[in-house]
């Protein structure tokens, strides 16, 4: 957990200091965007998750280290009704417009499997399969009840979205006069 936290802090500091232009494309592509505000919001959310999970692991260390008890047969449950999807529930927009509070994140971390939380942290930190922490995270995700397949598919979609061109508009017959490929050079500081 500590390695994920250290990586997230280092990445956030680098982005704040230098922006996305100086950071290699691989770490940024895992976010599915180059919008620095969105990337920093996701990293912040990931760091809150990681700290909440670390606190949970410390609090429950004795129970986690105890020998596993024999599994009981699961009792049958009634299926829950499906919740209607929120209109325009784009995770990127929600992350910026309605960020989760640290208390909301901590409550979420307490009720979810450890592996699922680690997978969410990897999503938040933009960790892709070529990242040095991927293998270590992958083992923990599988060992503690997370879905590596879902994380992998989400990661591939983000990388694909990052590298695919945006929506194309119909070409106009003449380019607008206000647009220029080369901005006018300034003569000194303003």
KASUL-V565875 format. One line per field, one symbol per residue. ss: DSSP state (a for helix, b for strand, c for the rest). psi: psi as a letter, one per 30 degrees, with the letter a starting at -180 (. if undefined). burial: b if it has 9 or more other ideal C-beta (glycine too) atoms within 8 Angstrom, else e. A space follows every 50 residues. Layout:
# KASUL-V565875
ss = ???
psi = ???
burial = ???
This chain:
# KASUL-V565875
ss = caaaaaaaaaaaaaaaaacaaaccaaaaaccccccaaaaaaaaaaaaaaa aaaaaaaaacaaaaacccccccccccccccccccccccccaaaaaaaccc caaaaaaaaaaccaaaaaaaaaaacccccccccaaaaaaaaaaccccaaa aaaaaaaaaaaaaccccccccccccccccccccccccccc
psi = eeeeeeeeeeeeeeeeefafefklfeeefffglgjeeeeeeeeeeeeeee eeeeeeeeegeeeeflkklkklkkkklkkkkkkkkkkhhjeeeeeeeikk leeeeeeeeeflkeeeeeeeeeeeghklffkffeeeeeeeeefhgljeee eeeeeeeeeeeefklakklkklekkkefkkfjlkkkilk.
burial = eeebbebbbebbebbeeeebeebeebbbbbbbbeebebbbbbbbbbbbbb bbbbbbbeeeeeeeeeeeeeeeeeeeeeeeeeeeeeeeeeebebbbeebb eeeebbebbeeeebbbbbbbbbbbbbbbeebebbeebbebbbebebbbee bbebbebbbebbeeeeeeeeeeeeeeeeeeeeeeeeeeee
